[in-house]
Amino acid sequence: MSDLPEFTIRVDQNPYLPAGAREMHAIVSVEARSSARRGTGTASGDPLGGGADAVPEPARGAAAAEIIIIDTSGSMSYSGKMAAAKRAARAAVDVLRDGVYFAVIAGANQPRMVYPQGERLLQVSDKTRRSAANAIGRLDAAGGTAIGSWLRLADRLFAEHGDAVRHAILLTDGKNQHESADELDAALGQCAGGFLCDARGVGTDWDVAELRKITSALLGGFLDVPDPADLEADFLRMTQTAMGKEVADVALRVWTPQQAELRFVKQMVPTVEDLTGRRSSSGTQTGDYPLGAWGSEQREYHLSVEVTPGDVGRQMRAAWVKLVVPGRGGDPEQVLAAGNILAEWTDDEGKSTRINNRVAHHTGQSELAEAIQEGLEARREGDEDTATARLGRAVVLAQRVGNEQIAGLLDRVVDVLDPETGTVRLKREVSKADEMSLDTRSVRTVRTRQGETPPAEDGS
């Protein structure tokens, strides 16, 4: 495992608690530098696909497997979606590096192999790229949508490549209408941990909550692509990002002392994703949280620990965090980096009331995502009072955390009368594409640099 990226952990927190206090918050920032690029800076690639500030260079030494899943249901024949999907799939295959194992699946009521024939993956070469491109060109649109069955086929194909970085791209334009919600949930349960999946919804007839559930279970991300013409560039970015991954199956291991409780673990950058329910026990007082595959990139996590109060002056380790990867081929498990979350009780009010800037920033971003999703749901249900209140709160939070993209999307859904107080009026006419974009991107966050101070709450 000598070619793994170089990982570092930084913990930002205010370790001081007032007498009797129990709750400690910390931001754990993780940075990975490619073994091939150390000393050249770190790309801020997006582990969830798309939207990356910089695309990592291909990780030439990493074993990888890539599957492209294209919705070929009947609705894909409209609005140029099928032609755009073919161009996008061919573009993705074209940038797969030589030696990567790959396949292309067509999804309808049942999935079928587009390339290669038979349930297997083939290695990328000039010959297989050309053959795959020809096969993709023959795709047509017919049938329904049963996404769980598509994912199960991908899982079977990936099963022979457990040591590789395993990644799938899923494109759909509709809802999962041809299998039950229970069938989809069962498929996600089977596939979780087997591979990562990024998804794209093209057009405006797909279900945001459905793709969010799929990609959350499979540690990926999703975005809306209202205009099919944008699919090709988007598939290129996703595939290039996947080719930059160097290590699969990284986990965040958290130890807490006796009589302490880890209240939550949330990924905050590049997107808000609650990992709390994904804990798997890894030893006495330790649990592992899956982080997926990594290349050269940075991510940030918000941890909250509840501890037993100590006497004034007492110091303790509230949590010990490590990054670990499982052993392969007889190699032992490897610890990539570690850091401490500390607690100290004090009667100095100046110390105990100081709020760490990065904790405040990410708390605001988490609340922003919740406010948008709750506001849009209320709007869809006709509850205008709740929708106005929650989307107004989102306007305030978007300004506070400096999320200009979200602020711009909110402007398409509400008329902002006073951004400081969050006084807004719901727009009467909102395009479905604008509403879906706001919902989809509500969890996409922005970093704060060390030392930045977010604006304070009113009255503080």
C-alpha positions as CSV (number, residue, x, y, z in Angstrom):
1,M,0.0,0.0,0.0
2,S,3.0,2.3,-0.4
3,D,1.3,4.2,-3.3
4,L,-1.6,5.4,-1.2
5,P,-2.2,9.2,-1.0
6,E,-0.7,11.1,1.9
7,F,-3.5,11.9,4.4
8,T,-3.6,14.6,7.0
9,I,-6.2,15.5,9.6
10,R,-6.8,18.9,11.2
11,V,-9.3,19.3,14.1
12,D,-10.9,22.7,14.7
13,Q,-12.8,23.2,17.9
14,N,-13.1,25.2,21.1
15,P,-12.1,22.6,23.7
16,Y,-13.3,24.7,26.7
17,L,-16.6,23.8,28.3
18,P,-18.3,25.6,31.2
19,A,-18.8,23.6,34.4
20,G,-21.5,21.0,34.0
21,A,-21.5,21.1,30.2
22,R,-21.6,17.9,28.2
23,E,-21.7,18.7,24.5
24,M,-18.5,19.1,22.4
25,H,-18.4,20.0,18.7
26,A,-15.5,19.7,16.3
27,I,-14.8,20.0,12.6
28,V,-12.4,17.3,11.3
29,S,-10.8,18.4,8.0
30,V,-9.2,15.7,5.9
31,E,-6.8,16.3,3.1
32,A,-5.3,13.7,0.7
33,R,-2.4,14.3,-1.6
34,S,-1.8,12.0,-4.5
35,S,1.3,9.9,-4.3
36,A,2.0,11.1,-7.8
37,R,1.5,14.8,-7.1
38,R,2.9,15.5,-3.7
39,G,4.6,18.9,-3.6
40,T,2.4,20.2,-6.4
41,G,-0.7,21.3,-4.4
42,T,-3.9,19.5,-3.9
43,A,-6.9,19.5,-6.3
44,S,-10.1,20.3,-4.6
45,G,-11.9,17.5,-6.4
46,D,-15.4,16.6,-5.5
47,P,-15.7,13.0,-4.2
48,L,-19.4,13.0,-5.1
49,G,-18.9,13.8,-8.8
50,G,-19.4,17.0,-10.7
51,G,-18.9,20.5,-9.4
52,A,-15.3,20.0,-8.6
53,D,-13.1,23.1,-8.5
54,A,-10.3,21.1,-10.2
55,V,-10.3,17.7,-11.8
56,P,-7.7,15.3,-10.3
57,E,-5.1,13.9,-12.6
58,P,-5.6,10.2,-13.4
59,A,-4.4,7.9,-10.7
60,R,-2.4,5.7,-13.0
61,G,-1.4,3.0,-10.5
62,A,-4.8,2.4,-9.0
63,A,-6.9,-0.6,-10.0
64,A,-10.3,0.7,-11.1
65,A,-13.6,-0.5,-12.4
66,E,-16.2,1.7,-14.0
67,I,-19.8,1.0,-15.1
68,I,-22.0,3.4,-17.0
69,I,-25.7,2.9,-16.6
70,I,-28.0,4.6,-19.2
71,D,-31.7,4.9,-18.8
72,T,-33.2,3.6,-22.1
73,S,-36.9,3.8,-21.0
74,G,-39.4,5.1,-23.6
75,S,-39.4,8.6,-22.2
76,M,-35.7,9.0,-23.2
77,S,-36.8,9.2,-26.8
78,Y,-38.1,12.8,-26.3
79,S,-36.4,16.2,-26.2
80,G,-33.1,14.8,-27.6
81,K,-32.3,12.9,-24.4
82,M,-31.3,9.6,-26.0
83,A,-29.0,11.2,-28.5
84,A,-27.4,13.3,-25.7
85,A,-27.0,10.3,-23.5
86,K,-25.2,8.4,-26.2
87,R,-22.8,11.3,-26.7
88,A,-22.2,11.5,-23.0
89,A,-21.6,7.8,-22.6
90,R,-19.1,7.7,-25.5
91,A,-17.3,10.7,-24.0
92,A,-17.0,8.9,-20.7
93,V,-15.7,5.8,-22.2
94,D,-13.1,7.8,-24.2
95,V,-11.5,9.2,-21.1
96,L,-11.2,5.9,-19.2
97,R,-7.6,5.1,-18.8
98,D,-6.1,2.0,-20.4
99,G,-6.4,-1.1,-18.2
100,V,-9.5,0.0,-16.3
101,Y,-12.2,-2.6,-16.2
102,F,-15.5,-1.3,-17.6
103,A,-19.0,-2.0,-18.9
104,V,-22.1,-0.2,-20.2
105,I,-25.6,-1.1,-19.1
106,A,-28.9,-0.2,-20.6
107,G,-31.7,0.2,-18.1
108,A,-35.4,-0.3,-18.7
109,N,-37.9,-2.8,-17.1
110,Q,-34.9,-5.0,-16.9
111,P,-31.2,-4.2,-17.4
112,R,-29.2,-5.5,-20.3
113,M,-25.5,-5.5,-21.2
114,V,-24.7,-3.0,-23.9
115,Y,-21.0,-3.7,-23.8
116,P,-19.4,-6.2,-23.5
117,Q,-21.7,-9.1,-24.2
118,G,-22.3,-11.4,-21.2
119,E,-22.1,-10.4,-17.5
120,R,-18.5,-9.3,-17.3
121,L,-16.1,-6.3,-17.4
122,L,-13.4,-5.8,-20.0
123,Q,-10.3,-3.8,-19.8
124,V,-10.1,-0.5,-21.6
125,S,-8.0,-0.4,-24.8
126,D,-8.2,1.4,-28.1
127,K,-10.1,-1.7,-29.4
128,T,-12.6,-2.0,-26.6
129,R,-13.2,1.8,-26.6
130,R,-14.2,1.6,-30.3
131,S,-16.4,-1.4,-29.8
132,A,-18.1,0.1,-26.8
133,A,-18.7,3.4,-28.8
134,N,-20.3,1.4,-31.6
135,A,-22.5,-0.5,-29.2
136,I,-23.6,2.7,-27.5
137,G,-24.5,4.1,-30.9
138,R,-27.1,1.4,-31.4
139,L,-29.0,2.2,-28.2
140,D,-32.7,3.0,-28.5
141,A,-35.4,4.0,-26.0
142,A,-38.3,1.6,-25.0
143,G,-39.7,0.2,-21.8
144,G,-40.0,1.4,-18.3
145,T,-37.8,2.2,-15.3
146,A,-36.7,-0.3,-12.6
147,I,-33.5,1.2,-11.2
148,G,-33.0,-1.3,-8.4
149,S,-32.5,-4.1,-11.0
150,W,-30.0,-2.0,-12.9
151,L,-27.9,-1.5,-9.7
152,R,-28.1,-5.2,-8.9
153,L,-26.5,-6.0,-12.2
154,A,-23.8,-3.5,-11.6
155,D,-23.2,-5.1,-8.2
156,R,-22.7,-8.5,-9.8
157,L,-20.3,-7.1,-12.3
158,F,-18.2,-5.4,-9.6
159,A,-18.1,-8.5,-7.4
160,E,-15.0,-9.9,-9.2
161,H,-13.1,-6.6,-8.7
162,G,-13.2,-6.1,-4.9
163,D,-9.7,-4.6,-4.7
164,A,-10.4,-1.9,-7.3
165,V,-11.8,1.6,-6.9
166,R,-15.4,0.7,-8.0
167,H,-17.5,3.5,-9.4
168,A,-20.8,3.7,-11.4
169,I,-22.5,6.5,-13.3
170,L,-26.3,6.4,-13.4
171,L,-28.4,8.5,-15.7
172,T,-32.2,8.6,-15.6
173,D,-34.9,10.8,-16.7
174,G,-37.9,9.4,-14.8
175,K,-39.2,7.9,-11.6
176,N,-38.7,4.3,-10.5
177,Q,-42.2,3.3,-11.6
178,H,-41.7,-0.4,-12.5
179,E,-40.6,-1.8,-9.2
180,S,-41.8,-1.1,-5.7
181,A,-40.1,1.1,-3.1
182,D,-39.3,-2.0,-1.1
183,E,-37.6,-3.6,-4.1
184,L,-35.4,-0.5,-4.6
185,D,-34.6,-0.4,-0.9
186,A,-33.6,-4.1,-1.0
187,A,-31.3,-3.4,-4.0
188,L,-29.7,-0.5,-2.2
189,G,-29.1,-2.6,0.9
190,Q,-27.4,-5.3,-1.3
191,C,-25.2,-2.8,-3.2
192,A,-24.2,-0.5,-0.3
193,G,-20.5,-1.0,0.3
194,G,-20.0,-2.7,-3.0
195,F,-19.5,0.4,-5.2
196,L,-19.9,4.1,-5.3
197,C,-22.5,5.6,-7.6
198,D,-23.0,9.2,-8.9
199,A,-26.3,9.9,-10.6
200,R,-27.7,12.5,-12.9
201,G,-31.3,13.3,-13.6
202,V,-31.9,14.7,-17.0
203,G,-35.0,16.8,-17.8
204,T,-37.6,17.5,-15.1
205,D,-39.6,14.3,-14.7
206,W,-37.4,12.4,-12.3
207,D,-37.7,12.4,-8.5
208,V,-35.1,14.4,-6.5
209,A,-35.8,12.5,-3.2
210,E,-35.4,9.2,-5.1
211,L,-31.9,10.0,-6.5
212,R,-30.9,11.5,-3.2
213,K,-31.8,8.2,-1.5
214,I,-29.9,6.1,-4.1
215,T,-26.7,8.2,-4.1
216,S,-26.7,8.6,-0.3
217,A,-26.8,4.8,0.2
218,L,-24.1,4.3,-2.4
219,L,-21.8,7.2,-1.1
220,G,-22.2,9.2,-4.3
221,G,-23.7,12.5,-5.3
222,F,-26.3,13.6,-7.8
223,L,-27.1,16.7,-9.8
224,D,-29.9,17.9,-12.1
225,V,-29.2,18.3,-15.8
226,P,-32.3,20.2,-17.2
227,D,-30.8,20.6,-20.6
228,P,-29.7,17.3,-22.3
229,A,-27.0,19.2,-24.2
230,D,-25.1,19.6,-21.0
231,L,-24.8,15.8,-20.4
232,E,-21.6,15.3,-22.3
233,A,-19.5,17.8,-20.4
234,D,-21.0,16.6,-17.1
235,F,-20.1,12.9,-17.8
236,L,-16.6,13.9,-18.7
237,R,-16.2,15.7,-15.4
238,M,-17.6,12.7,-13.4
239,T,-15.4,10.2,-15.2
240,Q,-12.3,12.2,-14.9
241,T,-12.9,12.7,-11.2
242,A,-13.4,8.9,-10.8
243,M,-10.2,8.3,-12.7
244,G,-8.4,10.4,-10.1
245,K,-9.3,8.1,-7.2
246,E,-6.4,6.1,-5.7
247,V,-7.7,4.2,-2.7
248,A,-11.1,2.6,-2.1
249,D,-13.0,1.9,1.0
250,V,-11.6,4.6,3.4
251,A,-13.3,4.7,6.8
252,L,-13.4,7.3,9.6
253,R,-12.8,5.4,12.9
254,V,-14.0,7.2,16.0
255,W,-13.1,6.1,19.5
256,T,-14.9,7.6,22.5
257,P,-14.3,7.1,26.2
258,Q,-16.6,5.1,28.5
259,Q,-19.8,7.1,29.4
260,A,-19.4,9.2,26.3
261,E,-21.7,9.2,23.3
262,L,-21.0,10.2,19.7
263,R,-24.2,12.1,18.9
264,F,-23.6,12.5,15.2
265,V,-21.0,12.4,12.3
266,K,-21.9,14.5,9.3
267,Q,-19.9,15.1,6.1
268,M,-20.0,18.9,5.5
269,V,-17.8,19.5,2.5
270,P,-18.3,19.1,-0.4
271,T,-21.9,18.2,0.5
272,V,-24.0,17.7,3.7
273,E,-24.4,13.9,4.3
274,D,-25.4,12.5,7.7
275,L,-23.2,9.4,8.3
276,T,-24.4,8.7,11.8
277,G,-26.6,5.7,11.0
278,R,-23.8,4.0,9.0
279,R,-21.6,3.2,12.0
280,S,-20.2,-0.3,12.1
281,S,-18.5,-1.5,15.3
282,S,-14.8,-2.0,14.9
283,G,-13.7,-2.6,18.5
284,T,-14.3,-1.6,22.1
285,Q,-15.7,1.9,22.1
286,T,-14.9,2.4,18.4
287,G,-17.0,2.6,15.3
288,D,-16.2,3.0,11.6
289,Y,-18.0,5.4,9.2
290,P,-17.6,4.7,5.4
291,L,-16.1,7.6,3.4
292,G,-15.7,5.8,0.0
293,A,-12.9,6.3,-2.4
294,W,-10.3,9.1,-2.3
295,G,-7.9,10.8,-4.6
296,S,-6.3,14.3,-4.2
297,E,-9.0,16.2,-2.4
298,Q,-10.3,17.7,0.8
299,R,-13.4,16.9,2.8
300,E,-14.7,18.2,6.1
301,Y,-16.7,16.4,8.8
302,H,-18.7,17.7,11.8
303,L,-18.6,15.5,14.9
304,S,-20.6,16.0,18.1
305,V,-19.7,14.1,21.3
306,E,-21.6,14.1,24.6
307,V,-19.3,13.5,27.6
308,T,-19.7,13.1,31.3
309,P,-19.1,16.5,32.9
310,G,-15.7,16.9,34.8
311,D,-14.4,19.2,37.5
312,V,-13.1,22.6,36.5
313,G,-9.6,22.2,35.3
314,R,-10.0,18.6,34.2
315,Q,-8.8,17.8,30.6
316,M,-9.8,14.7,28.6
317,R,-9.8,13.2,25.1
318,A,-13.5,13.4,24.0
319,A,-12.8,11.4,20.9
320,W,-9.9,10.0,18.9
321,V,-10.4,9.9,15.1
322,K,-8.4,7.9,12.6
323,L,-8.6,7.2,8.9
324,V,-8.2,3.5,8.1
325,V,-8.2,1.3,5.0
326,P,-8.7,-2.5,5.1
327,G,-5.8,-4.8,4.4
328,R,-5.6,-6.4,0.9
329,G,-3.9,-9.6,-0.2
330,G,-2.8,-10.5,3.3
331,D,-1.6,-7.0,4.2
332,P,-2.7,-5.6,7.6
333,E,-5.2,-2.8,8.0
334,Q,-3.5,0.6,7.6
335,V,-4.0,3.8,9.6
336,L,-3.6,6.8,7.3
337,A,-3.9,9.7,9.8
338,A,-5.2,10.5,13.3
339,G,-6.4,13.4,15.4
340,N,-7.8,14.2,18.8
341,I,-11.0,16.0,19.9
342,L,-10.4,17.4,23.4
343,A,-12.4,18.7,26.3
344,E,-11.5,20.9,29.2
345,W,-13.8,22.3,31.8
346,T,-13.2,25.9,32.9
347,D,-14.8,28.7,34.9
348,D,-13.4,31.3,32.5
349,E,-16.5,32.5,30.7
350,G,-14.4,34.2,28.0
351,K,-13.0,30.8,27.1
352,S,-16.1,28.7,27.3
353,T,-18.4,31.0,25.4
354,R,-16.1,31.4,22.4
355,I,-17.6,29.7,19.3
356,N,-15.2,28.2,16.9
357,N,-15.6,29.8,13.5
358,R,-15.6,26.6,11.5
359,V,-18.1,24.9,13.8
360,A,-20.4,27.9,13.4
361,H,-20.0,28.0,9.6
362,H,-20.9,24.3,9.2
363,T,-23.7,24.4,11.7
364,G,-25.2,27.1,9.4
365,Q,-24.7,25.1,6.3
366,S,-26.4,22.1,7.8
367,E,-29.4,24.2,8.8
368,L,-29.4,25.8,5.4
369,A,-29.9,22.4,3.7
370,E,-32.7,21.5,6.1
371,A,-34.5,24.9,5.7
372,I,-34.5,24.6,1.9
373,Q,-35.8,21.0,1.8
374,E,-38.5,21.7,4.4
375,G,-39.5,24.9,2.7
376,L,-39.8,23.3,-0.7
377,E,-41.8,20.4,0.7
378,A,-44.2,22.8,2.4
379,R,-44.6,24.7,-0.8
380,R,-45.4,21.5,-2.7
381,E,-48.0,20.7,-0.1
382,G,-49.6,24.2,-0.3
383,D,-48.5,25.3,3.2
384,E,-47.4,28.8,2.2
385,D,-46.8,30.1,5.7
386,T,-44.3,27.3,6.5
387,A,-42.7,27.6,3.1
388,T,-42.3,31.3,3.4
389,A,-40.7,31.0,6.9
390,R,-38.3,28.2,6.0
391,L,-37.2,29.7,2.7
392,G,-36.8,33.1,4.4
393,R,-34.5,31.4,6.9
394,A,-32.6,29.9,4.1
395,V,-32.0,33.3,2.5
396,V,-30.5,34.5,5.8
397,L,-28.3,31.4,6.2
398,A,-27.1,31.4,2.5
399,Q,-25.9,35.0,3.0
400,R,-24.3,34.1,6.4
401,V,-22.2,31.2,5.1
402,G,-21.4,32.8,1.8
403,N,-23.1,30.3,-0.4
404,E,-23.7,32.5,-3.5
405,Q,-24.9,29.7,-5.7
406,I,-27.7,28.8,-3.3
407,A,-28.6,32.5,-2.8
408,G,-29.0,32.8,-6.6
409,L,-31.2,29.7,-6.8
410,L,-33.4,31.0,-3.9
411,D,-33.9,34.2,-5.9
412,R,-35.7,32.2,-8.5
413,V,-38.2,30.7,-6.0
414,V,-38.8,33.7,-3.6
415,D,-38.8,37.5,-3.9
416,V,-36.4,38.7,-1.2
417,L,-37.7,41.8,0.5
418,D,-35.1,41.9,3.3
419,P,-32.1,39.5,3.2
420,E,-31.0,40.5,6.7
421,T,-34.3,39.4,8.4
422,G,-35.3,36.8,5.9
423,T,-38.4,38.5,4.8
424,V,-39.5,36.9,1.5
425,R,-42.5,36.4,-0.6
426,L,-43.1,33.2,-2.5
427,K,-43.1,33.6,-6.3
428,R,-46.3,32.6,-7.9
429,E,-44.7,31.2,-11.1
430,V,-41.6,29.0,-10.5
431,S,-40.3,26.6,-13.2
432,K,-40.0,23.0,-12.2
433,A,-36.4,23.1,-13.3
434,D,-35.6,25.9,-10.9
435,E,-37.3,24.2,-8.0
436,M,-35.5,20.9,-8.7
437,S,-32.1,22.7,-9.0
438,L,-32.6,24.3,-5.6
439,D,-33.7,21.1,-4.0
440,T,-30.8,19.1,-5.6
441,R,-28.1,21.6,-4.7
442,S,-29.3,22.4,-1.2
443,V,-26.7,20.1,0.3
444,R,-23.7,21.4,-1.7
445,T,-21.6,23.5,0.6
446,V,-18.8,26.0,0.6
447,R,-15.6,26.0,2.6
448,T,-14.5,28.6,5.0
449,R,-10.8,29.3,5.2
450,Q,-9.0,29.1,8.5
451,G,-9.4,32.3,10.4
452,E,-12.6,33.5,8.6
453,T,-15.3,34.7,10.9
454,P,-18.9,34.1,9.8
455,P,-21.4,37.0,10.6
456,A,-22.9,36.6,14.1
457,E,-26.5,35.9,14.8
458,D,-28.6,38.9,15.4
459,G,-28.5,40.0,19.1
460,S,-25.3,38.1,19.9
